[in-house]
Amino acid sequence: MIAAAKVTSKGQVTIPKEIRKFLLVQTGTVIVFEKENDQVFIRPHKTLKAYRGMLKGFGKTASFEEIRNTAKKAVGKRAGGGKK
């Protein structure tokens, strides 16, 4: 997917709709920019609030491995199943 956006005089950019949809970005979402060598990556910042309710249905008897697997699946679904 390729998308372009114009930078305003204040250094602001509107994230194209397709990219917002892919990243599940909504009003108020904090975006993180990561520089690695000569590339910059953009991703939504995950807070604890983003993980709220992911472990519903698990009682105190859930093992660490069960909790970890459920969290991984939920994060994968939110990321659209795409590669990082």
C-alpha angles and dihedrals in degrees: 000000000000124000133169132209134181122236115230125222087264092055093254125144130192109224108230115251094245091055093046089051093048092048093041088235117169136171108301096021112140113229123210123208115203122192116207116175104307096341133085122207125200123205138154114263111244117221128182087259089065090062095049113132096010093120098046112146095030114118127199088277094069114116122232089249092055091049092047093049092049091050091049092051092049093050090048092052092049091049090054093245090281128139119267 
